[in-house]
Amino acid sequence: MKLSMLAFSGLVLCGCVHLATVKTTEPRVPTIAASENELTLARQHLAAAERAQPLVALGDDLFAAKISLDVLKQQPNDSAAQSIYNFSVARAVQDVTRARIQPWQYSVDVPSEQGDFVLVSPKPVDWRHDPDRYEIFPTDTLNVGGKFFQNHKTKDGIGAPLVGIERTADNRFRQEYGLARNYVPVTGLVRFRGRRAELEFVNPWLTEQLALDGRVFPLAAYFDASLAMLMARERPDKIGFARLMNPEAYASTTRLFQLQQFDPNRTPVIFVHGLQDTPASWAPMLNALRNDVAIRRRYQFWFFSYPSGYPYPYSAMMLRRDLDGIKRAFPGRKPIVLIGHSMGGMICRLMVTDAGDKIWRAFFGKSPRGTPLAADAHREAEGMLVFNHRPEVKRVIFICTPHRGSALASSWVGRIGAALVKKSRPLESTFAAARPLLVADPEAKALNHMPNSVDTLEPNDRFVETVNRIPITTGIPYHSIIGDRGRGDTPNSSDGVVPYWSSHLDGAQSELIVPSGHAAPRNPEAIKEVERILKSSP
């Protein structure tokens, strides 16, 4: 939550802070020791390639790659040979694009002063893996920066790290729970069989190391670059404030999606952002998790994105619908881990709560069946108020979550923020139909509008109070990460938005206080704690 900023600084936060920047740069041929005679020849060919036409340059790239790979056969730990090889492959990928050839469709004769090559590449296994669908960028041509990418990392090894960006949006992205346009990390390799050069594009999510000419090497990768390019080009962070102020206008952005191809052997981790935020806010944590090999091997990462102006029980209903959707789309998936920040944690809590019709009865004083609501209003209200825990959720991590609300929501700042949130017509219609029947909640009958997200964060909100009387379902472990701004004053502490008394939960398998404000998902100690929890989970 950022309740203290709603009225005055939301627009500034959304429009001016560059969370990710990507600039192009000119890669330089790696330097080598004067004694490296064979590599000196390879370097000379790479220097010549810079001035040549694309197909001629490609011949020099391949020759340099072959020389350096021959050195690596004999000396697999030769860092200079690895650098020359990786650089050569990156330039080969560029020159394939410049020459407008498609070795994955047909073999290509490539001229070279040292003898011609025949360049080939495996045919795509399906349309999604067709290189023609992507713009391909060697990452050594990219200078990554921005607030969320100050400590970006690369994975050392063999191959040229690349970023592939789909040229056109995929109309099926919603049914497949993916991005409209994919930004994917790829690693390029070239193998040689005599004068036959085989260009491969390897998925670094699935491959940590590989055999190349009889030697096993770790595979090079640069996971952060693809996410940085996505954020720099698409700017998902820009809509966070707008979705808070006018949720109905952004209703179509409510959805669950994955950043990588679904893998039935990896546990899904679903991040749920808080008030005013977007999935972009998870970038620092995501980068750290994806760069940990133990976590990368076991987990895949998903995001639930929603307009945060909606009352959070409504957003929770939409998450449940998407969980039903991925159950149908990916029936073989493993149990899920949820990680929720702020109001996102409150949404996650409803996924592990057996409320049944208790909340409904607290509002209407009778069972859902006995409440005379019109069909559409009844279906919407029941979706928000009647629910049980999701059996596919095996663990939850709460970060700065106001389980008992936040006094800021009741303060003058919160009241101004709540007044600025534009009403949702469908929800207003449901509320208008339900209000005369709220006999168990006389105060609700006096309301003149459907409570929005800020309203449902007040400590005395009926929904918040009722949920807190229902324990989290037995057998589902949960963890708390709580900020104290470095003051060390727990239990009287606060992260500046949520006090400890609201974020603490009895029965948590672990609770960690970190020296952070409310933006704890970016705190290094909080990130380390998430890493620890994921690694220690069965």
Sequence and secondary structure as in RCSB ss.txt:
>XXXX:A:sequence
MKLSMLAFSGLVLCGCVHLATVKTTEPRVPTIAASENELTLARQHLAAAERAQPLVALGDDLFAAKISLDVLKQQ
PNDSAAQSIYNFSVARAVQDVTRARIQPWQYSVDVPSEQGDFVLVSPKPVDWRHDPDRYEIFPTDTLNVGGKFFQ
NHKTKDGIGAPLVGIERTADNRFRQEYGLARNYVPVTGLVRFRGRRAELEFVNPWLTEQLALDGRVFPLAAYFDA
SLAMLMARERPDKIGFARLMNPEAYASTTRLFQLQQFDPNRTPVIFVHGLQDTPASWAPMLNALRNDVAIRRRYQ
FWFFSYPSGYPYPYSAMMLRRDLDGIKRAFPGRKPIVLIGHSMGGMICRLMVTDAGDKIWRAFFGKSPRGTPLAA
DAHREAEGMLVFNHRPEVKRVIFICTPHRGSALASSWVGRIGAALVKKSRPLESTFAAARPLLVADPEAKALNHM
PNSVDTLEPNDRFVETVNRIPITTGIPYHSIIGDRGRGDTPNSSDGVVPYWSSHLDGAQSELIVPSGHAAPRNPE
AIKEVERILKSSP
>XXXX:A:secstr
  GGGTTTTHHHHHHT  S EEEE         TT HHHHHHHHHHHHHTTS HHHHHHHHHHHHHHHHHHHHH 
TT HHHHHHHHHHHHHHHHHHHHHT  TTTS EEE  TT  EEEE    SSGGG GGGEEEEEGGGEEEESGGGT
T   B SBSEEEEEEESS  TTTTTTTS SS EEEEEEEEEEETTEEEEEEE TTT SEEEETTEEEEB B HHH
HHHHHHHHH GGGGHHHHHH GGGGGGG EEEESS   TTSEEEEEE  TT  GGGGHHHHHHHHT HHHHHHEE
EEEEE  TTS HHHHHHHHHHHHHHHHHH TT   EEEEEETHHHHHHHHTTB  BTHHHHHHHSS STTS   H
HHHHHHHHHH B   TTEEEEEEES  TT  HHHHSHHHHHHHHHS   HHHHHHHHHHGGG TT HHHHT SS 
  TTGGGSTT HHHHHHTTS B TT  EEEEEE TT   TTS B SSSBHHHH  TT SEEEEES  S GGG HH
HHHHHHHHHHH  
